[in-house]
């Protein structure tokens, strides 16, 4: 089996569920549910950071990345999570360059929560429909006029670009990515294994 490389960016003050939720989805996906214990996921999720030092996420969780920006393999799927730390990287040209290089060759580019702000600051969402955490919808609209900000959706697909609302919405978006790659049956089996309700629609879950 040739596994899809899923690179999930992490950085100081990244939101825990923003990266752990997608990591869980991609790591527990199986093509044959009856062989769950014997066969790996068709996805290979990897945590990527600027260097190989431990990263402290929100709440104090310390995480070890698999790769740094310099030794990261080419990714099939790039996932950029959010969290308060995103603000420190809005002008990080080295990180933006890496995101753009990976995105150029990736099949799919996704952002969770305020990760959409990082994709926007790298210029990757210009001309696209996208969403983000409800607290940052206005900020995204004002800072990035070339992005069409969608306010009423839990997750948004525009071509190969996926964005989601805040935090837990990254799980729903990731399940829809599983569906895109391997179909509805596999995606629903993944959600069932997680005991997570499958996102049958993309309506935002909270009232603004």
VMD Tcl script that draws the C-alpha trace (Angstrom):
set ca {
  {0.00 0.00 0.00}
  {1.32 3.45 -0.94}
  {0.22 5.65 1.93}
  {-0.76 9.30 1.52}
  {1.63 11.56 3.43}
  {-0.39 13.98 5.56}
  {1.76 16.76 7.03}
  {0.21 18.59 9.99}
  {2.04 21.79 10.89}
  {2.58 22.50 14.60}
  {4.05 25.54 16.33}
  {4.14 27.15 19.77}
  {0.61 27.71 21.12}
  {-1.03 25.62 18.42}
  {-4.53 24.56 19.49}
  {-4.44 20.93 20.66}
  {-7.61 19.65 18.99}
  {-6.78 21.57 15.81}
  {-3.94 19.15 15.12}
  {-4.86 16.13 17.26}
  {-8.35 15.86 15.75}
  {-7.14 15.52 12.15}
  {-4.25 13.31 13.29}
  {-6.76 10.94 14.91}
  {-8.97 10.82 11.83}
  {-6.12 10.11 9.43}
  {-4.44 7.59 11.72}
  {-7.53 5.45 12.39}
  {-8.86 5.33 8.81}
  {-8.92 1.78 7.41}
  {-9.81 0.50 3.98}
  {-10.91 -2.88 5.40}
  {-12.60 -2.57 8.77}
  {-12.35 -6.30 9.42}
  {-8.53 -6.00 9.26}
  {-8.30 -2.91 11.48}
  {-5.69 -4.50 13.77}
  {-3.64 -5.92 10.91}
  {-3.45 -3.22 8.26}
  {-2.34 0.42 8.60}
  {-4.21 3.53 7.61}
  {-3.91 4.54 3.95}
  {-2.77 7.88 5.37}
  {0.55 8.47 7.12}
  {0.05 11.52 9.39}
  {3.23 13.43 10.26}
  {3.72 16.37 12.63}
  {5.92 19.08 11.10}
  {7.53 21.99 12.99}
  {10.12 24.64 12.21}
  {12.74 22.51 13.98}
  {12.86 19.24 15.90}
  {12.56 20.78 19.36}
  {9.48 19.99 21.47}
  {6.52 22.24 20.71}
  {4.32 23.52 23.55}
  {0.67 23.59 22.49}
  {-2.13 25.47 24.24}
  {-2.73 24.18 27.74}
  {0.91 23.15 28.12}
  {0.92 19.91 26.11}
  {4.44 19.23 24.83}
  {4.71 17.54 21.45}
  {7.64 16.08 19.50}
  {7.47 16.67 15.73}
  {8.33 13.93 13.26}
  {10.05 16.32 10.87}
  {11.33 19.87 10.61}
  {10.67 22.16 7.68}
  {14.06 21.25 6.22}
  {13.75 17.44 6.31}
  {10.02 17.11 5.64}
  {9.13 14.82 2.71}
  {6.86 16.01 -0.04}
  {3.29 15.88 1.25}
  {0.13 14.68 -0.43}
  {-2.03 16.54 2.09}
  {-0.95 19.66 3.98}
  {-2.94 20.59 7.11}
  {-2.36 23.95 8.82}
  {-4.04 24.16 12.25}
  {-4.78 27.29 14.25}
  {-4.35 28.44 17.81}
  {-3.19 31.65 19.47}
  {0.31 31.06 18.19}
  {-0.74 31.74 14.60}
  {-0.34 35.48 15.26}
  {3.43 35.07 15.63}
  {3.68 33.61 12.12}
  {1.58 35.99 10.06}
  {4.80 37.67 8.85}
  {7.01 34.56 9.01}
  {8.37 34.56 5.46}
  {10.35 31.32 5.92}
  {7.22 29.50 7.04}
  {5.16 31.06 4.25}
  {7.75 29.94 1.69}
  {7.62 26.38 3.03}
  {3.82 26.34 3.02}
  {3.76 27.55 -0.58}
  {6.38 25.01 -1.71}
  {4.49 22.14 -0.14}
  {1.14 23.44 -1.38}
  {2.43 23.70 -4.96}
  {2.83 19.92 -5.14}
  {0.26 18.70 -2.61}
  {-2.99 17.18 -3.80}
  {-4.94 18.81 -0.98}
  {-4.32 21.83 1.26}
  {-6.41 22.24 4.41}
  {-6.64 24.62 7.34}
  {-8.35 24.22 10.68}
  {-9.66 27.25 12.57}
  {-7.23 30.21 12.37}
  {-4.91 28.11 10.26}
  {-6.92 29.73 7.46}
  {-5.35 33.04 8.49}
  {-1.91 31.52 7.91}
  {-2.90 30.17 4.51}
  {-4.32 33.60 3.68}
  {-1.16 35.39 4.77}
  {0.81 33.06 2.48}
  {-1.48 34.09 -0.39}
  {-2.94 30.62 -0.90}
  {-6.60 31.49 -0.41}
  {-6.75 34.49 -2.75}
  {-9.76 34.07 -5.02}
  {-11.11 31.20 -2.90}
  {-14.05 30.70 -0.55}
  {-12.92 29.92 2.98}
  {-13.95 30.00 6.61}
  {-12.30 30.14 10.03}
  {-13.12 30.30 13.75}
  {-16.16 32.50 14.33}
  {-14.13 34.97 16.41}
  {-11.91 35.72 13.41}
  {-14.42 35.92 10.56}
  {-14.42 39.72 10.57}
  {-10.63 39.92 10.94}
  {-10.16 37.58 7.99}
  {-12.62 39.54 5.89}
  {-10.87 42.83 6.67}
  {-7.28 41.61 6.33}
  {-7.70 39.51 3.20}
  {-10.18 41.12 0.78}
  {-9.19 38.66 -1.98}
  {-10.65 35.80 0.11}
  {-14.41 35.24 0.11}
  {-15.16 34.59 3.79}
  {-17.99 32.10 4.33}
  {-19.78 32.63 7.63}
  {-22.47 29.96 7.71}
  {-20.43 26.83 6.95}
  {-18.71 24.39 9.33}
  {-16.21 23.53 6.60}
  {-15.68 24.79 3.07}
  {-14.17 23.13 0.02}
  {-12.98 25.23 -2.90}
  {-11.18 23.03 -5.37}
  {-8.30 21.38 -3.54}
  {-8.49 23.91 -0.70}
  {-10.36 22.95 2.47}
  {-10.94 25.19 5.49}
  {-12.95 24.64 8.64}
  {-14.53 26.54 11.49}
  {-12.95 26.43 14.94}
  {-11.18 23.62 16.73}
  {-13.50 20.56 16.67}
  {-14.60 21.41 13.12}
  {-11.24 20.08 11.95}
  {-12.46 16.56 12.71}
  {-15.49 17.02 10.45}
  {-13.35 18.51 7.69}
  {-10.87 15.63 7.96}
  {-13.67 13.07 7.69}
  {-14.82 14.79 4.50}
  {-11.24 14.54 3.21}
  {-11.32 10.80 3.91}
  {-14.57 10.68 1.93}
  {-12.99 12.55 -0.95}
  {-10.07 10.11 -1.13}
  {-11.75 6.80 -0.32}
  {-15.49 7.30 -0.44}
  {-18.47 7.64 1.85}
  {-18.39 4.10 3.28}
  {-14.78 4.36 4.49}
  {-15.35 7.84 5.91}
  {-18.44 6.76 7.84}
  {-16.66 3.68 9.17}
  {-13.87 5.97 10.40}
  {-16.35 8.20 12.23}
  {-18.10 5.15 13.68}
  {-14.80 3.78 15.01}
  {-14.20 7.15 16.68}
  {-17.79 7.18 18.02}
  {-18.12 10.57 16.36}
  {-21.25 11.75 14.50}
  {-20.62 11.86 10.78}
  {-21.00 15.37 9.28}
  {-23.93 14.88 6.93}
  {-24.03 18.59 6.16}
  {-21.69 21.56 6.29}
  {-23.85 23.98 8.27}
  {-21.97 25.86 11.00}
  {-22.87 24.36 14.37}
  {-23.15 27.56 16.38}
  {-25.22 30.68 15.87}
  {-23.20 33.82 15.19}
}
mol new
graphics top color blue
foreach p $ca { graphics top sphere $p radius 0.5 }
foreach p [lrange $ca 0 end-1] q [lrange $ca 1 end] { graphics top cylinder $p $q radius 0.2 }
display resetview
